[in-house]
């Protein structure tokens, strides 16, 4: 089996899968904060003008746009920045190591979104369909 050929054939599709799954997982944060689905007690009295409220708006809208692959590069760049800010504001003050400050998810999202901003949406996206 030629893994190089297999990888070359599937890499664009897997980029789309990465984008879609990242969007779905990210969307949960927005729905929990804004729509209360699922209900998380710490988000019960969330103000939309607070930093977590603004993040929730970006998570909800950005998550949907990531899933659809619409305005992907711009949205991914903004979400990467959002996750960098979240890491340094909410997690880094708790300690140096991400595993101890509970910031590994924010750091991972930051770099996945940065990769998607550079690599693009992949072939299974509205952006790709619009280019045709």
Steps between C-alpha positions, in 0.01 A plus 500: 500500500638842402439721804638809329243474221225420749599798713512733201153388391340529843681803648257759355197300612642451847561875521125540445429237767734678744325832433151351538578311821683797650200718418257252657705471818552876518131568443420321827671778693280762336177303544582435867565869566223658295228238449558312828533172306642315682436672829823592678450671837793743460336646188155541661519879544732584214489858372541536123728800554740313729813337353343150526181634340688653208696175468169311495376709208822434306487130591141466383532694175856386432414137569215508248717671237778244556258210456369650177842603376387857436752787529723229642841665497383826658282330759773250591750784547260689729422185700871422532548845652199450726651180635840664552334779699295243696815308584696801620210663686333198659757222516858630508446694827421166669846359427762436236408148387186466286412166657496668842326823399231315295606687188594214269169515313528875439860457380404212271205691352730799445746300291238294315321821396832657402572196279154520340551874438818417308388176330146604407169319533563190290281380213185431702406861572287786377819696433622226262162484327499879453843487333374262229 
